[in-house]
Amino acid sequence: MAAPTAYCRGVSSSNPHDTLFKLTFERPENAAGELRAVLPAALAARIDFSTLELVPGTFVDETLTERHSDLLFKARIGEREALLYVLLEHQSTVDPLMPYRLLAYVVRIWRRWLVGNEGARRLPAVVPLVLYNGGSRWTASTELLDLIDLEPDVLASVSAHLPSLRFLIDDLSQQPPDAVWTRPASELARVVLFSLQHGRDRPDLVEQLAAHVEELRAALQAAGGRQVMIAVMRYIVLVNEHADLEAMREALVPEVSEMEEVLMTTGQQLIQEGVQKGLAQGLAQGLEQGLEQGLEQGLEQGLEQGLEQGLERGRRELLLRQLRVRFGDLPADVVARVGTATILELDQWAERILTAATLEAILDEE
């Protein structure tokens, strides 16, 4: 008899939630801790986590990839193989149709499994789990039958003939503030779960991370740990308005010196993303201008102008990010001055960043 299989869901690669989730939990050693913490104890006790293996593929609807992402695992449960499916839901708005969506995903999983197991007469168990890190508690039902629009007495009479599914949910918004640190998970997974739980709204998030020195060191030393920690720092900068790279450096590097390299790489990535965004916006604007003119010459000129504007915008964004990495939040007049500077001034200021000790020394005219 074919064995059951396990699937795990997360967020899309186009946002920091997805990147952090997948980098962390695509590794079975990190996923195992999350599954042990959330699955029913009797089920977790029967799973041979040494056989836990990531199954490639995704089952999320394309229209939902900005709020959901998934990972699929298979593992032995007793004498059979089962599928464990984990979904990351990271929007603050609860999805009331989640049971229906999970049913659709489970059916897709079975359909694909049958393609590779032609002639099978039974299906593998698929256990769906939702990892939720929204801004408020999960309030929607986890039971598919609750979505069926029938009077309660009628529903009770036909429930045996309707599809039934109840998913497990790990609602991080309802966990005590420091509960994840005691989970039976890897140190890397605990750092990530804590960041997902408090990333948006905890002003002292970075200081709290700095208080867990041993976990941070162990996370950096884990397989893929440096890459995941860069994603953690990038995630915090992007979603937490209280965090910036300079404050993170002041809080973390004195406790864990290896974080210096992590933060430098994080800053470089954010700078490069700013340059690419500026180029894309400039090219799009140039293309639009060229199309409006409706002439080949106009299109060519528009694209050239857009490329030039994109490069200029990228240089301004690059300089602002470099200044923020070194000096933290910038005064409004400095941001405005960079926004109206000439290309020559931008080049001069970029060169001075390497040697100048203060913000004023960079921007002062010679």
Buried (B, 14 or more C-beta within 10 A) or exposed (E): EBBBBBBBBBBBBEBBBBBBBBBBBBBBBBBBBBBBBBBEEEBBEBBEBEBBBBBEEBBBEEEBBBBBBBBBBBBBBEEBBBBBBBBBBBBEEBBEEBBBBBBBBBEBBBEBBBEEBEEEEEBBBBBBBBBBBBEEEBEBBBEBBEBEEEEEEEBEEEEEEEEEBBBBBBBBBEBEEEBBBEBEBBBBBBBBBBBBBBBBEBEEBBBBBBBBEEBBBBBBEBEBBBEBBBBBBBBBBBBBEEBBBBBBBEBBBEBBEBBEBBBBBBBBBBBEBBBEBBBBBBBEBBBEBBEEEEEEEBBEBBBEBBBEBBBBBBBBBBBBBBBBBBBBEBEEEBBEBBEEBEEEBBEBBBEBBEEBEEBEEBBEEE
